[in-house]
């Protein structure tokens, strides 16, 4: 049973890597993003998408922590 679980995890990781590789290879066109008059460098679409994903993965938990912290503080104020 343990070996089956390891094999399924390995197959899942392999499929995930193949999907990411296909995405990167299919999206090699260069783009330049504009934001508030600032033009970014020419980067492949896949790199822009991965950077946006990583930034979201950092900002999301930080915002969740702030919201959780403020709501727990509000609950403490109402309990007293």
BALUM-29511 format. One record per residue: chain; residue number from 1; y, x, z of N, C-alpha, C in turn; residue in one letter. Coordinates in nm, 4 decimals. Layout:
<sites>
A / NUM / Y / X / Z / Y / X / Z / Y / X / Z / A;
...
</sites>
This chain:
<sites>
A / 1 / -0.1197 / 0.0826 / 0.0000 / 0.0000 / 0.0000 / 0.0000 / 0.1258 / 0.0868 / 0.0000 / X;
A / 2 / 0.1204 / 0.1950 / 0.0767 / 0.2353 / 0.2836 / 0.0856 / 0.2625 / 0.3514 / -0.0483 / X;
A / 3 / 0.1535 / 0.3922 / -0.1156 / 0.1694 / 0.4575 / -0.2457 / 0.2228 / 0.3610 / -0.3499 / X;
A / 4 / 0.1832 / 0.2346 / -0.3429 / 0.2337 / 0.1339 / -0.4364 / 0.3841 / 0.1149 / -0.4174 / X;
A / 5 / 0.4265 / 0.1099 / -0.2905 / 0.5698 / 0.0938 / -0.2616 / 0.6487 / 0.2129 / -0.3145 / X;
A / 6 / 0.5978 / 0.3339 / -0.2932 / 0.6651 / 0.4535 / -0.3434 / 0.6707 / 0.4535 / -0.4952 / X;
A / 7 / 0.5616 / 0.4101 / -0.5583 / 0.5580 / 0.4080 / -0.7041 / 0.6571 / 0.3052 / -0.7591 / X;
A / 8 / 0.6665 / 0.1877 / -0.6953 / 0.7620 / 0.0860 / -0.7401 / 0.9058 / 0.1337 / -0.7216 / X;
A / 9 / 0.9341 / 0.2009 / -0.6114 / 1.0680 / 0.2556 / -0.5904 / 1.0986 / 0.3613 / -0.6957 / X;
A / 10 / 1.0012 / 0.4467 / -0.7257 / 1.0195 / 0.5490 / -0.8284 / 1.0448 / 0.4883 / -0.9659 / X;
A / 11 / 0.9711 / 0.3834 / -1.0008 / 0.9909 / 0.3157 / -1.1295 / 1.1284 / 0.2508 / -1.1331 / X;
A / 12 / 1.1707 / 0.1883 / -1.0225 / 1.3025 / 0.1254 / -1.0169 / 1.4133 / 0.2286 / -1.0347 / X;
A / 13 / 1.4008 / 0.3416 / -0.9671 / 1.5023 / 0.4470 / -0.9794 / 1.5053 / 0.5019 / -1.1215 / X;
A / 14 / 1.3879 / 0.5209 / -1.1810 / 1.3815 / 0.5690 / -1.3186 / 1.4473 / 0.4707 / -1.4152 / X;
A / 15 / 1.4210 / 0.3415 / -1.3995 / 1.4848 / 0.2410 / -1.4845 / 1.6359 / 0.2382 / -1.4640 / X;
A / 16 / 1.6800 / 0.2521 / -1.3403 / 1.8232 / 0.2543 / -1.3115 / 1.8902 / 0.3737 / -1.3784 / X;
A / 17 / 1.8270 / 0.4900 / -1.3713 / 1.8813 / 0.6099 / -1.4356 / 1.8864 / 0.5914 / -1.5869 / X;
A / 18 / 1.7837 / 0.5312 / -1.6448 / 1.7825 / 0.5076 / -1.7895 / 1.8915 / 0.4095 / -1.8321 / X;
A / 19 / 1.9147 / 0.3066 / -1.7525 / 2.0215 / 0.2111 / -1.7847 / 2.1576 / 0.2780 / -1.7760 / X;
A / 20 / 2.1792 / 0.3590 / -1.6737 / 2.3068 / 0.4309 / -1.6599 / 2.3255 / 0.5285 / -1.7755 / X;
A / 21 / 2.2190 / 0.5989 / -1.8127 / 2.2270 / 0.6926 / -1.9249 / 2.2597 / 0.6198 / -2.0553 / X;
A / 22 / 2.1965 / 0.5064 / -2.0788 / 2.2256 / 0.4282 / -2.1999 / 2.3706 / 0.3807 / -2.1994 / X;
A / 23 / 2.4210 / 0.3369 / -2.0828 / 2.5600 / 0.2918 / -2.0728 / 2.6559 / 0.4054 / -2.1062 / X;
A / 24 / 2.6295 / 0.5229 / -2.0511 / 2.7176 / 0.6379 / -2.0744 / 2.7138 / 0.6797 / -2.2208 / X;
A / 25 / 2.5964 / 0.6813 / -2.2805 / 2.5848 / 0.7244 / -2.4201 / 2.6452 / 0.6231 / -2.5177 / X;
A / 26 / 2.6432 / 0.4951 / -2.4811 / 2.6984 / 0.3925 / -2.5697 / 2.8497 / 0.3786 / -2.5575 / X;
A / 27 / 2.9104 / 0.4319 / -2.4536 / 3.0537 / 0.4131 / -2.4296 / 3.1265 / 0.5471 / -2.4255 / X;
A / 28 / 3.1273 / 0.6172 / -2.5352 / 3.1905 / 0.7481 / -2.5426 / 3.3308 / 0.7444 / -2.6044 / X;
A / 29 / 3.3795 / 0.6265 / -2.6423 / 3.5128 / 0.6174 / -2.7002 / 3.6173 / 0.6545 / -2.5946 / X;
A / 30 / 3.7162 / 0.7297 / -2.6346 / 3.8212 / 0.7710 / -2.5411 / 3.9300 / 0.6659 / -2.5339 / X;
A / 31 / 3.9784 / 0.6427 / -2.4128 / 4.0887 / 0.5497 / -2.3908 / 4.1888 / 0.6151 / -2.2973 / X;
A / 32 / 4.3089 / 0.5632 / -2.2966 / 4.4118 / 0.6072 / -2.2041 / 4.4652 / 0.4839 / -2.1330 / X;
A / 33 / 4.4576 / 0.4807 / -2.0017 / 4.5050 / 0.3666 / -1.9252 / 4.6542 / 0.3791 / -1.8982 / X;
A / 34 / 4.7246 / 0.2658 / -1.9014 / 4.8671 / 0.2611 / -1.8699 / 4.8847 / 0.1769 / -1.7440 / X;
A / 35 / 4.9618 / 0.2281 / -1.6470 / 4.9892 / 0.1549 / -1.5237 / 5.1300 / 0.1876 / -1.4773 / X;
A / 36 / 5.2167 / 0.0862 / -1.4760 / 5.3560 / 0.0995 / -1.4336 / 5.4281 / 0.2112 / -1.5090 / X;
A / 37 / 5.4037 / 0.2206 / -1.6371 / 5.4697 / 0.3200 / -1.7192 / 5.4033 / 0.4552 / -1.7204 / X;
A / 38 / 5.3040 / 0.4752 / -1.6344 / 5.2334 / 0.6022 / -1.6283 / 5.1112 / 0.5948 / -1.7177 / X;
A / 39 / 5.0982 / 0.6911 / -1.8079 / 4.9836 / 0.6954 / -1.8983 / 4.8860 / 0.8005 / -1.8484 / X;
A / 40 / 4.7625 / 0.7594 / -1.8319 / 4.6592 / 0.8514 / -1.7856 / 4.6064 / 0.9359 / -1.9007 / X;
A / 41 / 4.5245 / 1.0335 / -1.8699 / 4.4669 / 1.1184 / -1.9744 / 4.3616 / 1.0428 / -2.0554 / X;
A / 42 / 4.3304 / 1.0940 / -2.1722 / 4.2257 / 1.0356 / -2.2558 / 4.0904 / 1.0642 / -2.1911 / X;
A / 43 / 4.0194 / 0.9586 / -2.1528 / 3.8890 / 0.9712 / -2.0907 / 3.7909 / 0.8751 / -2.1578 / X;
A / 44 / 3.6619 / 0.9078 / -2.1585 / 3.5635 / 0.8126 / -2.2114 / 3.5598 / 0.6855 / -2.1262 / X;
A / 45 / 3.5311 / 0.5733 / -2.1904 / 3.5263 / 0.4445 / -2.1206 / 3.4266 / 0.4495 / -2.0060 / X;
A / 46 / 3.3124 / 0.5117 / -2.0285 / 3.2098 / 0.5160 / -1.9239 / 3.2605 / 0.5895 / -1.8003 / X;
A / 47 / 3.3360 / 0.6950 / -1.8180 / 3.3896 / 0.7694 / -1.7040 / 3.4928 / 0.6853 / -1.6283 / X;
A / 48 / 3.5765 / 0.6125 / -1.7020 / 3.6753 / 0.5246 / -1.6380 / 3.6040 / 0.4175 / -1.5558 / X;
A / 49 / 3.4967 / 0.3610 / -1.6111 / 3.4214 / 0.2569 / -1.5402 / 3.3556 / 0.3134 / -1.4140 / X;
A / 50 / 3.2972 / 0.4319 / -1.4223 / 3.2313 / 0.4922 / -1.3062 / 3.3342 / 0.5263 / -1.1994 / X;
A / 51 / 3.4496 / 0.5768 / -1.2383 / 3.5558 / 0.6073 / -1.1419 / 3.6033 / 0.4797 / -1.0731 / X;
A / 52 / 3.6208 / 0.3713 / -1.1501 / 3.6621 / 0.2433 / -1.0916 / 3.5562 / 0.1915 / -0.9946 / X;
A / 53 / 3.4296 / 0.2068 / -1.0290 / 3.3215 / 0.1647 / -0.9402 / 3.3238 / 0.2438 / -0.8100 / X;
A / 54 / 3.3391 / 0.3753 / -0.8194 / 3.3412 / 0.4587 / -0.6995 / 3.4615 / 0.4279 / -0.6109 / X;
A / 55 / 3.5775 / 0.4046 / -0.6716 / 3.6959 / 0.3686 / -0.5937 / 3.6739 / 0.2351 / -0.5231 / X;
A / 56 / 3.6134 / 0.1394 / -0.5920 / 3.5822 / 0.0109 / -0.5303 / 3.4820 / 0.0231 / -0.4174 / X;
A / 57 / 3.3861 / 0.1143 / -0.4318 / 3.2868 / 0.1351 / -0.3270 / 3.3484 / 0.1999 / -0.2037 / X;
A / 58 / 3.4607 / 0.2680 / -0.2192 / 3.5295 / 0.3274 / -0.1045 / 3.6256 / 0.2262 / -0.0432 / X;
A / 59 / 3.7021 / 0.1573 / -0.1258 / 3.8040 / 0.0643 / -0.0763 / 3.7411 / -0.0602 / -0.0132 / X;
A / 60 / 3.6323 / -0.1115 / -0.0694 / 3.5687 / -0.2328 / -0.0179 / 3.5291 / -0.2232 / 0.1285 / X;
A / 61 / 3.4507 / -0.1224 / 0.1667 / 3.4151 / -0.1121 / 0.3090 / 3.5356 / -0.0884 / 0.4004 / X;
A / 62 / 3.6348 / -0.0149 / 0.3531 / 3.7537 / 0.0079 / 0.4355 / 3.8253 / -0.1243 / 0.4613 / X;
A / 63 / 3.8425 / -0.2059 / 0.3578 / 3.9052 / -0.3371 / 0.3768 / 3.8207 / -0.4261 / 0.4662 / X;
A / 64 / 3.6891 / -0.4223 / 0.4487 / 3.6005 / -0.5005 / 0.5354 / 3.6119 / -0.4584 / 0.6805 / X;
A / 65 / 3.6259 / -0.3287 / 0.7040 / 3.6413 / -0.2800 / 0.8395 / 3.7725 / -0.3304 / 0.9005 / X;
A / 66 / 3.8824 / -0.3255 / 0.8216 / 4.0107 / -0.3737 / 0.8721 / 4.0068 / -0.5231 / 0.9016 / X;
A / 67 / 3.9479 / -0.6006 / 0.8129 / 3.9399 / -0.7457 / 0.8339 / 3.8540 / -0.7763 / 0.9555 / X;
A / 68 / 3.7411 / -0.7080 / 0.9689 / 3.6543 / -0.7300 / 1.0841 / 3.7210 / -0.6912 / 1.2137 / X;
A / 69 / 3.7973 / -0.5843 / 1.2076 / 3.8671 / -0.5382 / 1.3272 / 3.9764 / -0.6361 / 1.3686 / X;
A / 70 / 4.0512 / -0.6857 / 1.2721 / 4.1593 / -0.7786 / 1.3053 / 4.1037 / -0.9135 / 1.3502 / X;
A / 71 / 3.9937 / -0.9588 / 1.2922 / 3.9380 / -1.0870 / 1.3347 / 3.8746 / -1.0762 / 1.4733 / X;
A / 72 / 3.8141 / -0.9615 / 1.5065 / 3.7581 / -0.9462 / 1.6409 / 3.8705 / -0.9374 / 1.7436 / X;
A / 73 / 3.9823 / -0.8762 / 1.7080 / 4.0973 / -0.8713 / 1.7990 / 4.1539 / -1.0108 / 1.8192 / X;
A / 74 / 4.1579 / -1.0914 / 1.7147 / 4.2084 / -1.2283 / 1.7272 / 4.1144 / -1.3105 / 1.8148 / X;
A / 75 / 3.9838 / -1.2902 / 1.8013 / 3.8880 / -1.3629 / 1.8853 / 3.9057 / -1.3249 / 2.0316 / X;
A / 76 / 3.9310 / -1.1977 / 2.0587 / 3.9511 / -1.1552 / 2.1974 / 4.0759 / -1.2196 / 2.2573 / X;
A / 77 / 4.1805 / -1.2344 / 2.1754 / 4.3034 / -1.2974 / 2.2253 / 4.2803 / -1.4436 / 2.2602 / X;
A / 78 / 4.1988 / -1.5155 / 2.1787 / 4.1738 / -1.6579 / 2.2043 / 4.0790 / -1.6793 / 2.3218 / X;
A / 79 / 3.9937 / -1.5849 / 2.3488 / 3.8959 / -1.5991 / 2.4571 / 3.9647 / -1.5842 / 2.5910 / X;
A / 80 / 4.0610 / -1.4985 / 2.6013 / 4.1284 / -1.4746 / 2.7301 / 4.2133 / -1.5866 / 2.7698 / X;
</sites>
